[in-house]
Amino acid sequence: GLGFPDVVGLLAMALVLCGLGSAMVRGVSTSRALVRASRTAHALRPTGGELVLIDDAVPVAYSVLGFPGRIVVSTAMLAVLSAGERRVLLAHEASHLRNRHQLYFGLTRLAAAADPLLRPLARAVSRAVERAADEDAAAAVGDRQLAARALAHAALARRAGAHPVPAVALGVADGSAGQMVDRVRSLLAPPTPYRQLPVILVLLAAVASWAAAFVLAAWGDGLVEVAEAVYARR
C-alpha cells in the first residue's frame, strides 16, 4: 500500500487544495465587493470634492475606493465632532483613498483565506493601514492631541449605533475597543520613524507562502500519479 510519506503528501495536497479553493471564493467575493464599491462611489453625488454627506441619525464615516473614490460621512457624525476634529476625520479617510489602503486590506484577506497561518498578518495589516491614516491625519492638522481626541470621539459615537458599510470600506472608527485605545495612545505619544524593513518582510512572507502553496500542490499532484500507478499494478 501507500507508505507514510505518500499519505502525508496526499493530506498536504488536500489542505493546499482547500486553501486554494477558499482563496478563489474569497477572491471572487472581494472582486465583487470592489466592483460594487466602485459603482456605489461613482453613483454617490459628492457635496464637495470627494466628500459625500448623508443625512443619517447614525454617526458613520468611511471611505469607498472607486474611480473616483468617495468619503462618506453622516450628519450625525459631524454633529458630535468639533471643527478641528472634522478636519482630522476627513484627513484620515483621504489618506485611505490616496494610498489605496482598501487594496492592501482586500489582498491580505485573500492571502489569509489561502493560508490560515497568514490570518495574524491580515489583522496586522488592517491595524497598520489605520495607524498610517491616523499619522497622516495628525500630520495634516499639525496636532497629535487633536487627532487623538477626534479618534476617541468618533469611536464613541460609532459605538452608539450600527450602520451597514461596504465590505471593502475603511472607517476611522472601525476596530475593537482595544484597538481604538491603542491607536489613541499611539497618537498621544511622539511619532515613531517609518521603517521599510518590516513592510518588505511582510511582503516576502506573503510571496513565500503563496509559492509554498503552489509547490505543495505540484508535489501532491505527483504523489497522486504515483499512487494511481501503484494501484493500477495490483
C-alpha positions as MATLAB code, in Angstrom:
seq = 'GLGFPDVVGLLAMALVLCGLGSAMVRGVSTSRALVRASRTAHALRPTGGELVLIDDAVPVAYSVLGFPGRIVVSTAMLAVLSAGERRVLLAHEASHLRNRHQLYFGLTRLAAAADPLLRPLARAVSRAVERAADEDAAAAVGDRQLAARALAHAALARRAGAHPVPAVALGVADGSAGQMVDRVRSLLAPPTPYRQLPVILVLLAAVASWAAAFVLAAWGDGLVEVAEAVYARR';
ca = [
       0.000    0.000    0.000;
       0.973    3.637    0.201;
       3.807    4.465    2.571;
       3.702    7.141    5.226;
       5.324    9.852    3.053;
       2.668    9.307    0.368;
      -0.115    9.676    2.916;
       1.459   12.861    4.200;
       1.706   14.141    0.651;
      -1.942   13.391   -0.058;
      -3.005   15.151    3.129;
      -0.822   18.120    2.255;
      -2.323   18.265   -1.210;
      -5.837   18.163    0.249;
      -5.004   21.026    2.573;
      -3.477   23.046   -0.247;
      -6.485   22.449   -2.499;
      -8.810   23.508    0.324;
      -6.733   26.640    0.816;
      -6.729   27.459   -2.889;
     -10.464   26.833   -3.078;
     -11.034   29.137   -0.138;
      -8.809   31.747   -1.765;
     -10.790   31.519   -5.005;
     -14.063   32.011   -3.140;
     -12.584   34.937   -1.204;
     -11.115   36.358   -4.406;
     -14.476   36.277   -6.178;
     -16.271   37.852   -3.212;
     -13.564   40.515   -2.804;
     -13.620   41.336   -6.520;
     -17.392   41.655   -6.462;
     -17.197   43.845   -3.354;
     -14.637   46.113   -5.048;
     -16.813   46.388   -8.157;
     -19.913   47.165   -6.066;
     -17.948   49.716   -4.042;
     -16.672   51.379   -7.221;
     -20.184   51.558   -8.663;
     -21.530   52.908   -5.374;
     -18.800   55.526   -5.232;
     -19.486   56.557   -8.822;
     -23.222   56.859   -8.123;
     -22.808   58.990   -4.994;
     -23.046   62.705   -5.638;
     -20.255   64.488   -3.750;
     -21.021   67.503   -1.602;
     -17.584   68.856   -2.386;
     -14.524   67.144   -3.836;
     -14.531   63.527   -2.632;
     -16.905   64.170    0.281;
     -20.425   62.742    0.284;
     -22.578   63.994    3.154;
     -25.553   61.786    4.023;
     -28.444   62.792    6.254;
     -28.384   59.964    8.787;
     -29.082   59.819   12.518;
     -26.342   57.176   12.964;
     -22.759   58.509   13.289;
     -20.736   56.943   10.475;
     -17.676   57.804    8.402;
     -15.848   55.653    5.862;
     -14.038   55.778    2.535;
     -15.026   53.802   -0.558;
     -12.441   53.002   -3.194;
     -13.528   53.817   -6.732;
     -12.795   55.905   -9.812;
     -13.015   58.341   -8.205;
     -13.240   57.257   -4.581;
     -15.608   58.797   -2.072;
     -15.547   59.765    1.599;
     -18.966   59.149    3.139;
     -19.830   60.983    6.364;
     -23.191   61.235    8.090;
     -24.598   64.428    9.548;
     -24.783   62.691   12.922;
     -21.022   62.059   12.899;
     -20.266   65.684   12.051;
     -22.572   66.812   14.846;
     -20.505   65.113   17.566;
     -17.160   66.481   16.339;
     -15.653   69.924   16.618;
     -14.411   71.777   13.543;
     -10.833   70.647   14.164;
     -11.900   67.047   14.758;
     -13.808   67.076   11.472;
     -10.585   68.049    9.706;
      -8.868   65.061   11.326;
     -11.640   62.692   10.259;
     -11.593   63.883    6.647;
      -7.774   63.761    6.507;
      -7.862   60.184    7.852;
     -10.311   58.991    5.205;
      -8.495   60.930    2.481;
      -5.323   59.040    3.433;
      -7.124   55.722    2.874;
      -8.159   56.785   -0.615;
      -4.838   58.365   -1.563;
      -2.813   55.317   -0.506;
      -5.306   52.704   -1.737;
      -5.410   51.056    1.685;
      -8.549   49.127    0.734;
      -6.496   47.110   -1.770;
      -3.977   46.077    0.909;
      -6.872   45.141    3.162;
      -8.532   43.025    0.490;
      -5.352   41.306   -0.725;
      -4.221   40.268    2.750;
      -7.662   38.834    3.463;
      -7.341   36.895    0.207;
      -3.909   35.554    1.242;
      -5.262   34.591    4.672;
      -8.073   32.647    3.018;
      -5.498   30.558    1.136;
      -3.206   30.121    4.132;
      -4.731   30.294    7.645;
      -1.230   30.949    9.028;
      -1.458   34.395    7.421;
      -4.531   35.441    9.414;
      -2.405   37.261   12.020;
      -0.731   39.053    9.110;
      -4.113   40.158    7.754;
      -5.069   41.544   11.171;
      -1.698   43.285   11.424;
      -2.139   44.899    8.003;
      -5.625   46.059    8.985;
      -4.198   47.742   12.097;
      -1.254   49.129   10.139;
      -3.348   50.902    7.494;
      -5.475   52.530   10.204;
      -2.377   53.652   12.069;
      -0.890   55.020    8.850;
      -4.064   57.016    8.205;
      -4.015   58.231   11.830;
      -0.473   59.520   11.394;
      -1.314   61.169    8.077;
      -4.269   62.917    9.691;
      -2.189   64.083   12.655;
       0.441   65.461   10.287;
      -2.224   67.193    8.179;
      -3.675   69.118   11.136;
      -0.336   69.514   12.928;
      -1.766   68.458   16.299;
      -1.435   64.896   17.594;
      -3.634   65.552   20.637;
      -6.416   66.882   18.426;
      -6.107   63.782   16.247;
      -6.334   61.544   19.331;
      -9.455   63.367   20.575;
     -11.085   63.123   17.149;
     -10.448   59.384   17.008;
     -11.796   58.853   20.527;
     -14.939   60.908   19.894;
     -15.593   59.225   16.544;
     -15.139   55.771   18.076;
     -17.525   56.542   20.938;
     -20.102   57.939   18.541;
     -19.733   54.937   16.204;
     -20.470   52.551   19.067;
     -23.759   54.347   19.665;
     -25.399   52.769   16.624;
     -24.861   50.210   13.896;
     -24.800   51.122   10.246;
     -24.026   48.826    7.296;
     -20.993   49.824    5.237;
     -19.462   48.263    2.097;
     -17.338   45.180    2.746;
     -14.146   46.823    1.468;
     -14.761   50.225    3.054;
     -12.415   51.554    5.718;
     -13.737   53.730    8.535;
     -11.906   55.889   11.042;
     -13.735   54.242   13.957;
     -13.526   50.622   12.745;
     -11.917   48.070   15.042;
     -12.309   46.721   18.537;
     -12.320   48.856   21.670;
      -8.803   47.635   22.463;
      -7.550   48.697   19.043;
      -9.121   52.131   19.494;
      -7.337   52.556   22.832;
      -4.005   51.533   21.293;
      -4.451   53.967   18.403;
      -5.317   56.848   20.719;
      -2.281   56.070   22.896;
      -0.046   55.975   19.828;
      -1.270   59.408   18.761;
      -0.632   60.818   22.228;
       2.957   59.522   22.087;
       5.720   61.022   19.922;
       5.654   59.812   16.302;
       7.796   56.785   15.527;
      10.085   56.822   12.469;
       8.886   54.906    9.440;
      10.830   51.720    8.727;
      10.688   49.952    5.381;
      12.217   46.653    6.547;
       9.064   45.313    8.313;
       6.977   46.109    5.229;
       9.447   44.301    2.971;
       9.499   41.284    5.303;
       5.705   41.118    5.336;
       5.561   41.163    1.528;
       8.260   38.494    1.291;
       6.369   36.316    3.792;
       3.191   36.576    1.718;
       5.037   35.734   -1.518;
       6.826   32.812    0.136;
       3.540   31.459    1.464;
       1.913   31.506   -1.962;
       4.995   29.928   -3.561;
       4.987   27.171   -0.952;
       1.307   26.512   -1.611;
       1.877   26.023   -5.336;
       4.938   23.825   -4.733;
       2.958   21.616   -2.357;
       0.127   21.417   -4.866;
       2.532   20.292   -7.610;
       4.198   17.785   -5.287;
       0.854   16.411   -4.194;
      -0.250   16.007   -7.801;
       2.865   13.953   -8.482;
       2.138   11.755   -5.474;
      -1.373   11.108   -6.717;
       0.025    9.940  -10.068;
       2.396    7.578   -8.241;
      -0.464    6.248   -6.122;
      -2.598    5.653   -9.205;
       0.269    3.811  -10.900;
       0.768    1.583   -7.842;
      -2.947    0.871   -7.636;
      -3.104    0.007  -11.381;
      -0.384   -2.638  -10.973;
      -2.439   -4.554   -8.435;
];
